[in-house]
Amino acid sequence: MNRNTARLTGATRAGWLLIALLAACTSVPAARPANVNLSGFPPAFRDGYADGCASAGGNVARNNARFRGDLQYAQGWRDGLDICQRQAKSSAPAGEVH
């Protein structure tokens, strides 16, 4: 194998690795925020709600310092998690367990 073939093989491997990584990222659906109007809520609540809803998919997204020290963020996080988990369960195909 000459030097040009080795470079091509390395570039090909890198390309396939990139494609595989991108495919893995797109195959897992992200938790979508529930269709809820939060415009009347304070920013801390909205931030917590967004993080809680994102956590409904299984990967916890939470600012622990804010959760412990900011009651509005903590309440928003709990509400977001609860509402988005319920929404995910109600929209799951028949036979799928969450």
C-alpha positions in Angstrom: 0.0 0.0 0.0 1.5 3.3 -1.0 1.3 6.6 0.9 -1.6 8.0 -1.1 -3.7 4.9 -0.5 -3.0 5.1 3.2 -4.2 8.7 3.3 -7.3 7.8 1.4 -8.1 4.9 3.7 -7.6 7.2 6.7 -9.9 9.9 5.2 -12.5 7.2 4.3 -12.5 5.9 7.9 -12.8 9.4 9.3 -15.7 10.1 6.9 -17.5 6.9 7.9 -17.0 7.7 11.5 -18.5 11.1 11.1 -21.5 9.7 9.3 -22.0 7.1 12.0 -21.8 9.7 14.8 -24.3 12.0 13.0 -26.6 9.1 12.4 -26.5 8.2 16.1 -27.4 11.7 17.1 -30.4 11.9 14.8 -31.8 8.5 15.6 -32.6 9.3 19.2 -35.5 11.7 19.4 -35.0 14.6 21.7 -37.6 15.5 24.3 -39.6 18.3 22.8 -41.0 21.0 25.1 -44.7 20.6 25.6 -46.8 23.1 23.7 -47.2 25.4 26.7 -47.3 29.2 26.8 -44.8 30.3 29.4 -44.8 34.0 28.5 -46.3 35.1 31.8 -43.8 33.2 33.9 -40.5 34.6 35.2 -37.3 33.7 33.3 -36.0 31.4 36.1 -39.2 29.3 35.9 -38.9 29.2 32.1 -35.3 28.1 32.3 -36.2 25.4 34.8 -39.1 24.3 32.7 -37.0 23.9 29.6 -34.3 21.9 31.5 -37.0 19.7 33.2 -38.6 19.0 29.8 -35.3 18.1 28.3 -34.8 15.7 31.2 -37.9 13.8 30.4 -36.0 11.9 27.7 -33.8 10.3 30.3 -30.7 12.5 30.3 -31.0 14.8 33.3 -30.4 18.4 32.3 -30.4 20.4 35.5 -28.4 23.2 37.0 -28.1 21.8 40.5 -27.0 25.0 42.2 -30.0 26.8 40.7 -32.3 23.9 41.6 -31.3 24.1 45.3 -31.1 27.9 45.5 -33.8 29.3 43.2 -37.4 28.2 44.0 -38.8 29.4 40.7 -36.2 27.4 38.7 -36.8 24.4 40.8 -40.6 24.6 40.4 -40.2 25.1 36.6 -37.9 22.1 36.4 -40.4 19.9 38.2 -43.3 21.1 36.1 -41.4 20.7 32.9 -40.3 17.2 33.8 -43.8 16.1 34.8 -45.6 17.6 31.8 -43.1 16.4 29.2 -43.0 12.9 30.7 -46.8 12.7 30.6 -46.8 14.0 27.0 -44.2 11.4 26.0 -46.3 8.6 27.6 -49.5 9.7 26.0 -47.9 9.9 22.5 -46.0 6.6 22.7 -47.0 3.9 20.2 -49.1 1.0 21.5 -47.0 -1.6 23.2 -44.1 0.7 23.8 -43.1 1.0 27.5 -41.6 4.1 29.0 
